[in-house]
Each structure stands twice: as structure tokens, then as C-alpha cells.
Amino acid sequence: MPADNTIYDWPGDIWWSVEGPLSAIRTALNPGRLEYFGRVFADLGMRPRGKTVLDIGCGGGLLAEELARLGCHVTGVDPSAHSLVIAREHAASEGLVIEYLCGSGEALPIPDASFDIACCCDVLEHVGDLERVISETGRVLRPGGLYLYETINRTFLSHLVLIKLFQEWRWTRLMPPHLHDRDQFIKPTELIEVMGRHGLRNLGYAGLMPRANPLTLTLLLLQLKRGQLTQLELGRRAVLKLSRDSSILYIGVAIKDAAPDGIQR
């Protein structure tokens, strides 16, 4: 069955609260994401300060706030009105100016060629129409703009870890059932092909893997289940690092090229 996205409308703060079921994203995933983004900016000789950035599927603003702290002018888009309330309140409490808009990746409420950078992290494996989301992303980027993405590879290992270990096995699960659907996981070759059809040329990608070995990760999940760890602490202990192994998660960058005749795609 398709991924169940109703978690993003659960009551309360699921994003920033220490016990929030998604707070580990900040401590486990964001460090690796920001390291990769930093490498991309350095390799391309780009300074993020002052760049306009669209965070597609921004949720509660975990990544949007990191980008704002780099000096970017950030706009976040998400279909969950509840998550956007949390995002706006938290940004205000941190003194950050971020514009948040309600909308889906399939129909971005954004004019053509509006952004220097578009980010889409931990989102593509949840969307109903991947082709449309990538088409919309290409539409809102300026020629020469960057697309920074991160998603889940469709492999035996990703199914074992993200479906079985994290969702289904009673003694280790930390996410609700059906949050992910293996059939919506995307192989890098598939994503590169879709991006190419919409004027986004892939420049490369890397894997993201936990620093903790599989045994340690399992023990950490057991500690979480026993109440000996918070979600936030789990993320710190199981932080992900950049890797050549992209069998579970991968993070990459593409660039929007101008059409050969100079007409913007």
C-alpha cells in the first residue's frame, strides 16, 4: 500500500520535541546532509549566503532552519498545514525569517524560475507522482540552479532496515506501520532518468550510512523502546555519515541546464 503520510498531521510537536517521533531527523540526518551540501557548494565555488532556497516537503522546518542559518533566503512548502504551524512557531522562536507555504510537490505554489536552489530531502519516497514533482522542481529553478535531493534506494538492505527493523518488528520499531512503502523507494538510475526528462542534469550522489554498526544500532533501538533513550539522543548516537555505500540512503545534486536554443525549460 502507498506510504501513509498521516503522521505529519499528528497532534502536538512531532518535529522538535525531544520525544517527537521525527526529532531524530535533526540529529541523525542533518549533519550528513549539511556536510554534503557544503562539499557541493565548495566544489562549485558557490556561497550559499544570499541564495534563494526552496525546501520542498519542509515538514516542521528541520532542514529549512539549517539553511536559513547559512544565510539563505528560505521558502518551505509542505501539504501538512499542521506541520507548517509548528515550523512557523519554531522559526519565530529562533528569530529566523522563513516563508512557509502550504502546497504539494506536484503543484508548487511558486512562479517559474524563482529559486537558485531547491532541496527535497526525505520526501520523494512519499510522493504520489514522482514525475510531476520533478517536473515542478525543474520549473521553479532558474537556469544554472541546483537541485539537492536525498531519498531511499530500493534494495534488500533498505527494506530490511527501514521497513522490517524500523517499522514492523515489534521489539525495534520506532515508526508507525506503513510510513514507508518499498515500492515507492527509488533507485538512483531511475531518479537520474526522471530528472533528465525535466532539464535536471545529475552531477553525482553519495550514500548515507549510520556511524553505528548494525549490532549497535539494534541495541540503540532496544534502548529507545525501553525508554532509556529519547528520539533526539538516538539520532545523536546513530548519526549518519557520507559513504560510498548508497544501498539504503543516497544524497545528490543536479543542475538545471538551459535548453540548447537558450529557451528556459
C-alpha positions, 0 to 999 in steps of 0.5 A: 500500500502507498506510504501513509503520510498521516503522521505529519498531521499528528497532534502536538510537536512531532518535529522538535520535541525531544520525544517527537517521533521525527526529532531524530531527523535533526540529529541523525540526518542533518549533519550528513546532509549539511556536510554534503551540501557544503562539499557541493557548494565548495566544489562549485565555488558557490556561497550559499549566503544570499541564495534563494532556497526552496525546501520542498516537503519542509515538514516542521522546518528541520532542514529549512532552519539549517539553511536559513542559518547559512544565510539563505533566503528560505521558502518551505512548502509542505501539504501538512498545514499542521506541520507548517504551524509548528515550523512557523512557531519554531522559526519565530522562536529562533528569530529566523525569517522563513516563508512557509507555504502550504502546497504539494510537490506536484503543484508548487505554489511558486512562479517559474524560475524563482529559486537558485536552489531547491532541496527535497530531502526525505520526501520523494519516497512519499510522493504520489507522482514522482514525475510531476514533482520533478517536473515542478522542481525543474520549473521553479529553478532558474537556469544554472540552479541546483537541485539537492535531493536525498531519498531511499534506494530500493534494495534488500538492505533498505527494506530490511532496515527501514521497513522490517527493523524500523517499522514492523518488528515489534521489539525495534520499531520506532515508526508507525506501520506503513510510513514507508512503502518499498515500492515507492523507494527509488533507485538512483538510475531511475531518479537520474532518468526522471530528472533528465526528462525535466532539464535536471542534469545529475552531477553525482550522489553519495550514500548515507550510512549510520556511524553505528554498526548494525549490532549497535544500532539494534541495541540503540533501538532496544534502548529507545523502546525501553525508554532509556533513550529519547528520539533526539539522543538516538539520532545523536548516537546513530548519526549518519555519515557520507559513504560510498555505500548508497544501498539504503540512503543516497544524497545528490545534486543536479543542475538545471541546464538551459535548453540548447536554443537558450529557451528556459525549460 
